[in-house]
């Protein structure tokens, strides 16, 4: 599983996301949408990733919640909990 932070529009994230997508790797994009990171109607996300689904967060508590959800739903965690 690959986790990408697209906050502030880093172009490397778009490239790495594309590699993960072409390789069939499960992936998720996280984006900080706090007003200090917004740079337009889509926030700071770059055009290559604008149509992709993403998890948005505004503060540390929100990020912690979505990371906790991610960990609980990850296949490895589920396998580990079943043993």
DSSP file (Angstrom, degrees, kcal/mol; ACC not computed):
  #  RESIDUE AA STRUCTURE BP1 BP2  ACC     N-H-->O    O-->H-N    N-H-->O    O-->H-N    TCO  KAPPA ALPHA  PHI   PSI    X-CA   Y-CA   Z-CA
    1    1 A X              0   0    0      0, 0.0     2,-0.4     0, 0.0    26,-0.2   0.000 360.0 360.0 360.0 137.0    0.0    0.0    0.0
    2    2 A X  E     -a   27   0A   0     24,-2.3    26,-1.9    15,-0.0     2,-0.5  -0.945 360.0-159.8-116.3 134.3    1.3    3.4   -0.9
    3    3 A X  E     -a   28   0A   0     -2,-0.4     2,-0.4    24,-0.2    26,-0.2  -0.954  10.1-166.7-113.1 129.0    0.3    6.6    0.9
    4    4 A X  E     -a   29   0A   0     24,-2.7    26,-3.6    -2,-0.5     2,-0.8  -0.962  14.2-152.5-120.7 131.8    0.9    9.9   -0.8
    5    5 A X  E     +a   30   0A   0     -2,-0.4     5,-0.2    24,-0.2    26,-0.2  -0.893  14.7 178.5-100.8 106.9    0.7   13.4    0.7
    6    6 A X    >   +     0   0    0     24,-2.6     3,-1.8    -2,-0.8    40,-0.2   0.268  31.4 136.0 -93.4  10.7   -0.3   15.8   -2.1
    7    7 A X  G >  S+     0   0    0     23,-0.4     3,-0.6     1,-0.3    26,-0.1  -0.355  73.4  13.6 -60.7 137.1   -0.3   18.9    0.1
    8    8 A X  G 3  S-     0   0    0     29,-0.3    -1,-0.3    24,-0.3    37,-0.1   0.572 117.7 -89.7  70.1  13.2    1.4   21.9   -1.5
    9    9 A X  G <   -     0   0    0     -3,-1.8     2,-0.4     1,-0.2    -1,-0.2   0.833  52.7-171.0  64.1  39.5    1.4   20.2   -5.0
   10   10 A X    X>  -     0   0    0     -3,-0.6     3,-1.1    -5,-0.2     4,-0.8  -0.513  15.8-148.9 -64.3 119.3    4.7   18.4   -5.0
   11   11 A X  H 3> S+     0   0    0     -2,-0.4     4,-1.7     1,-0.3     3,-0.2   0.773  93.1  66.5 -65.3 -24.8    5.2   17.2   -8.6
   12   12 A X  H 3> S+     0   0    0      1,-0.2     4,-2.8     2,-0.2    -1,-0.3   0.848  94.2  59.6 -62.1 -32.7    7.2   14.1   -7.4
   13   13 A X  H <> S+     0   0    0     -3,-1.1     4,-2.7     1,-0.2    -1,-0.2   0.902 102.9  51.3 -62.7 -40.9    4.0   12.9   -5.7
   14   14 A X  H  X S+     0   0    0     -4,-0.8     4,-2.2    -3,-0.2    -1,-0.2   0.923 112.2  46.3 -62.0 -44.5    2.2   12.8   -9.1
   15   15 A X  H  X S+     0   0    0     -4,-1.7     4,-2.1     2,-0.2    -2,-0.2   0.943 115.0  45.6 -63.0 -48.8    5.1   10.8  -10.7
   16   16 A X  H  X S+     0   0    0     -4,-2.8     4,-2.3     1,-0.2    -2,-0.2   0.876 111.8  52.4 -64.6 -38.0    5.2    8.4   -7.8
   17   17 A X  H  X S+     0   0    0     -4,-2.7     4,-2.7    -5,-0.2    -1,-0.2   0.917 108.5  51.5 -62.7 -43.0    1.4    8.0   -7.8
   18   18 A X  H  X S+     0   0    0     -4,-2.2     4,-2.6     2,-0.2    -2,-0.2   0.889 109.3  49.7 -61.1 -40.5    1.5    7.2  -11.5
   19   19 A X  H  X S+     0   0    0     -4,-2.1     4,-1.7     2,-0.2    -1,-0.2   0.924 112.3  47.5 -63.9 -44.6    4.2    4.5  -10.9
   20   20 A X  H  <>S+     0   0    0     -4,-2.3     5,-2.5     2,-0.2     4,-0.4   0.906 112.9  49.4 -62.7 -41.4    2.1    3.0   -8.2
   21   21 A X  H ><5S+     0   0    0     -4,-2.7     3,-1.1     1,-0.2    -2,-0.2   0.928 111.7  47.3 -64.3 -46.0   -1.0    3.1  -10.4
   22   22 A X  H 3<5S+     0   0    0     -4,-2.6    -1,-0.2     1,-0.3    -2,-0.2   0.785 111.8  52.3 -66.4 -26.6    0.7    1.5  -13.3
   23   23 A X  T 3<5S-     0   0    0     -4,-1.7    -1,-0.3    -5,-0.2    -2,-0.2   0.482 113.3-117.6 -88.4  -3.3    2.1   -1.2  -11.0
   24   24 A X  T < 5 +     0   0    0     -3,-1.1     2,-0.3    -4,-0.4    -3,-0.2   0.732  59.0 156.3  74.5  22.6   -1.3   -2.0   -9.6
   25   25 A X      < -     0   0    0     -5,-2.5    -1,-0.2    -6,-0.2    -2,-0.1  -0.650  49.2-113.0 -82.7 134.1   -0.3   -1.0   -6.1
   26   26 A X        +     0   0    0     -2,-0.3   -24,-2.3   -23,-0.0     2,-0.3  -0.428  48.7 178.3 -61.4 140.3   -3.1    0.0   -3.7
   27   27 A X  E     -a    2   0A   0    -26,-0.2     2,-0.3    -2,-0.1   -24,-0.2  -0.975  24.6-165.3-148.8 157.2   -2.8    3.7   -3.0
   28   28 A X  E     -a    3   0A   0    -26,-1.9   -24,-2.7    -2,-0.3     2,-0.5  -0.994  13.9-143.6-145.2 141.7   -4.3    6.6   -1.2
   29   29 A X  E     -ab   4  54A   0     24,-0.5    26,-3.3    -2,-0.3     2,-0.4  -0.903  11.8-162.2-106.8 132.3   -3.8   10.3   -1.4
   30   30 A X  E     -ab   5  55A   0    -26,-3.6   -24,-2.6    -2,-0.5   -23,-0.4  -0.912   8.5-173.5-110.8 143.0   -3.9   12.5    1.6
   31   31 A X  E     - b   0  56A   0     24,-2.2    26,-2.2    -2,-0.4     2,-0.7  -0.977  22.6-138.2-142.7 124.0   -4.4   16.3    1.3
   32   32 A X  E     - b   0  57A   0     -2,-0.4    12,-0.3    24,-0.2   -24,-0.3  -0.722  20.9-179.3 -79.1 117.3   -4.2   19.0    3.9
   33   33 A X        +     0   0    0     24,-2.7    25,-0.2    -2,-0.7    -1,-0.1   0.165  30.2 136.4-106.2  16.8   -7.1   21.4    3.1
   34   34 A X  S >  S-     0   0    0     23,-0.5     3,-2.8     1,-0.1     4,-0.5  -0.352  71.0-109.5 -59.4 146.7   -6.5   23.8    5.9
   35   35 A X  G >  S+     0   0    0      1,-0.3     3,-0.7     2,-0.2    -1,-0.1   0.742 116.8  65.1 -55.8 -25.7   -6.8   27.4    4.6
   36   36 A X  G 3  S+     0   0    0      1,-0.2    -1,-0.3     3,-0.0    -2,-0.1   0.649 106.7  43.4 -72.5 -12.3   -3.1   27.9    4.9
   37   37 A X  G <  S+     0   0    0     -3,-2.8   -29,-0.3   -30,-0.0     2,-0.3   0.406  86.4 111.7-110.4  -0.1   -2.5   25.3    2.2
   38   38 A X    <   +     0   0    0     -3,-0.7     3,-0.1    -4,-0.5     6,-0.1  -0.584  30.3 168.1 -79.7 133.7   -5.2   26.3   -0.3
   39   39 A X        -     0   0    0     -2,-0.3     2,-0.3     1,-0.3    -1,-0.1  -0.095  65.9 -23.9-133.4  35.3   -4.0   27.7   -3.6
   40   40 A X  S >  S-     0   0    0      1,-0.1     3,-1.7     0, 0.0    -1,-0.3  -0.891  95.5 -50.4 146.1-175.6   -7.2   27.6   -5.6
   41   41 A X  T 3  S+     0   0    0      1,-0.3    -1,-0.1    -2,-0.3     3,-0.1   0.795 134.5  44.5 -64.0 -29.5  -10.6   25.9   -5.8
   42   42 A X  T >  S-     0   0    0      1,-0.4     3,-0.8     3,-0.1    -1,-0.3   0.314 111.1-124.7 -93.1   8.4   -9.0   22.4   -5.7
   43   43 A X  T <   -     0   0    0     -3,-1.7    -1,-0.4     1,-0.2    -5,-0.1  -0.593  61.8 -38.5  77.3-147.4   -6.7   23.3   -2.9
   44   44 A X  T 3  S+     0   0    0    -12,-0.3    -1,-0.2    -2,-0.2     2,-0.1   0.373  96.8 126.7 -96.0   4.9   -3.0   22.7   -3.6
   45   45 A X    <   -     0   0    0     -3,-0.8    -3,-0.1   -37,-0.1     2,-0.1  -0.396  60.6-121.0 -69.7 138.4   -3.5   19.4   -5.4
   46   46 A X    >>  -     0   0    0    -40,-0.2     3,-1.7   -36,-0.1     4,-0.7  -0.385  24.5-106.4 -79.9 159.0   -1.8   19.3   -8.8
   47   47 A X  G >4 S+     0   0    0      1,-0.3     3,-0.9     2,-0.2     4,-0.4   0.815 114.3  62.8 -56.6 -37.8   -3.8   18.7  -12.0
   48   48 A X  G 34 S+     0   0    0      1,-0.3    -1,-0.3     2,-0.1     3,-0.2   0.789 114.7  33.8 -59.5 -27.6   -2.6   15.2  -12.5
   49   49 A X  G X4 S+     0   0    0     -3,-1.7     3,-1.7     1,-0.1    -1,-0.3   0.438  88.1 101.3-106.8  -2.2   -4.1   14.1   -9.3
   50   50 A X  T << S+     0   0    0     -3,-0.9    -2,-0.1    -4,-0.7    -1,-0.1   0.803  84.6  46.2 -59.0 -32.9   -7.2   16.3   -9.2
   51   51 A X  T 3  S+     0   0    0     -4,-0.4    -1,-0.3    -3,-0.2     2,-0.2   0.498  93.0  99.3 -88.9  -2.6   -9.6   13.6  -10.4
   52   52 A X  S <  S-     0   0    0     -3,-1.7     2,-0.1     1,-0.1    -3,-0.0  -0.549  81.6-106.3 -85.5 148.1   -8.3   10.9   -8.0
   53   53 A X        +     0   0    0     -2,-0.2   -24,-0.5     1,-0.0     2,-0.3  -0.420  46.8 177.0 -70.4 149.7  -10.1   10.1   -4.7
   54   54 A X  E     -b   29   0A   0    -26,-0.1     2,-0.5    -2,-0.1   -24,-0.2  -0.983  33.8-119.1-151.9 157.9   -8.3   11.5   -1.6
   55   55 A X  E     -b   30   0A   0    -26,-3.3   -24,-2.2    -2,-0.3     2,-0.4  -0.902  33.9-154.3-100.3 127.0   -8.6   11.7    2.1
   56   56 A X  E     +b   31   0A   0     -2,-0.5     2,-0.3   -26,-0.2   -24,-0.2  -0.814  14.9 177.4-108.0 144.8   -8.7   15.3    3.3
   57   57 A X  E     -b   32   0A   0    -26,-2.2   -24,-2.7    -2,-0.4   -23,-0.5  -0.980  20.5-169.6-142.8 153.3   -7.6   16.7    6.6
   58   58 A X  S    S+     0   0    0     -2,-0.3     2,-0.3     1,-0.2    -1,-0.1   0.629  72.3  13.7-115.7 -23.5   -7.4   20.1    8.2
   59   59 A X  S  > S-     0   0    0      1,-0.1     4,-2.2   -25,-0.0    -1,-0.2  -0.896  84.9 -89.9-148.1 174.8   -5.5   19.5   11.5
   60   60 A X  H  > S+     0   0    0     -2,-0.3     4,-2.6     1,-0.2     5,-0.2   0.864 122.6  54.4 -59.7 -38.3   -3.4   17.0   13.3
   61   61 A X  H  > S+     0   0    0      2,-0.2     4,-2.1     1,-0.2    -1,-0.2   0.918 108.8  48.5 -62.6 -43.3   -6.4   15.4   14.9
   62   62 A X  H  > S+     0   0    0      2,-0.2     4,-2.1     1,-0.2    -2,-0.2   0.902 112.0  48.9 -63.5 -41.7   -8.1   14.9   11.6
   63   63 A X  H  X S+     0   0    0     -4,-2.2     4,-2.3     1,-0.2     5,-0.2   0.914 109.7  52.3 -63.8 -42.6   -4.9   13.3   10.1
   64   64 A X  H  X S+     0   0    0     -4,-2.6     4,-2.2     1,-0.2    -2,-0.2   0.893 108.9  51.2 -60.0 -40.6   -4.6   11.0   13.1
   65   65 A X  H  X S+     0   0    0     -4,-2.1     4,-2.3     2,-0.2    -1,-0.2   0.924 112.0  44.2 -64.9 -45.4   -8.2    9.9   12.6
   66   66 A X  H  X S+     0   0    0     -4,-2.1     4,-2.1     1,-0.2    -1,-0.2   0.844 113.7  50.8 -73.6 -29.8   -7.8    9.0    9.0
   67   67 A X  H  X S+     0   0    0     -4,-2.3     4,-2.5     2,-0.2    -1,-0.2   0.882 110.2  50.4 -69.4 -37.5   -4.5    7.3    9.5
   68   68 A X  H  X S+     0   0    0     -4,-2.2     4,-2.4    -5,-0.2    -2,-0.2   0.922 110.8  48.8 -64.3 -44.0   -6.1    5.2   12.3
   69   69 A X  H  X S+     0   0    0     -4,-2.3     4,-1.8     2,-0.2    -2,-0.2   0.917 110.9  51.6 -59.6 -43.7   -8.9    4.3   10.0
   70   70 A X  H  X S+     0   0    0     -4,-2.1     4,-0.9     1,-0.2    -2,-0.2   0.934 110.8  47.2 -58.7 -48.0   -6.4    3.3    7.4
   71   71 A X  H >< S+     0   0    0     -4,-2.5     3,-0.5     1,-0.2     6,-0.2   0.896 111.4  50.4 -63.5 -41.0   -4.4    1.1    9.8
   72   72 A X  H 3< S+     0   0    0     -4,-2.4    -1,-0.2     1,-0.2    -2,-0.2   0.819 115.3  42.7 -67.6 -30.3   -7.6   -0.6   11.1
   73   73 A X  H 3< S+     0   0    0     -4,-1.8    -1,-0.2    -5,-0.2    -2,-0.2   0.495  86.1 115.8 -96.1  -3.4   -8.8   -1.4    7.6
   74   74 A X  S <X S-     0   0    0     -4,-0.9     4,-2.2    -3,-0.5     3,-0.2  -0.407  71.9-126.0 -68.6 141.2   -5.4   -2.5    6.1
   75   75 A X  H  > S+     0   0    0      1,-0.2     4,-2.5     2,-0.2     5,-0.2   0.851 108.6  54.9 -57.5 -38.5   -5.3   -6.2    5.1
   76   76 A X  H  > S+     0   0    0      2,-0.2     4,-2.8     1,-0.2    -1,-0.2   0.924 108.1  49.1 -62.2 -43.7   -2.2   -6.9    7.2
   77   77 A X  H  > S+     0   0    0     -3,-0.2     4,-2.7    -6,-0.2    -2,-0.2   0.923 111.3  49.5 -61.7 -44.3   -3.9   -5.6   10.3
   78   78 A X  H  X S+     0   0    0     -4,-2.2     4,-1.2     2,-0.2    -1,-0.2   0.910 112.6  47.0 -62.1 -42.5   -6.9   -7.7    9.6
   79   79 A X  H  X S+     0   0    0     -4,-2.5     4,-0.5     2,-0.2     3,-0.3   0.920 113.1  49.5 -63.5 -43.6   -4.8  -10.8    9.1
   80   80 A X  H >< S+     0   0    0     -4,-2.8     3,-1.1     1,-0.2    -2,-0.2   0.901 109.5  51.0 -62.9 -42.3   -2.8  -10.1   12.2
   81   81 A X  H 3< S+     0   0    0     -4,-2.7    -1,-0.2     1,-0.2    -2,-0.2   0.765 106.5  56.1 -66.9 -25.6   -5.9   -9.6   14.3
   82   82 A X  H 3<        0   0    0     -4,-1.2    -1,-0.2    -3,-0.3    -2,-0.2   0.554 360.0 360.0 -84.4  -7.9   -7.3  -12.9   13.1
   83   83 A X    <<        0   0    0     -3,-1.1    -1,-0.2    -4,-0.5    -2,-0.2   0.455 360.0 360.0 -93.5 360.0   -4.3  -14.9   14.2
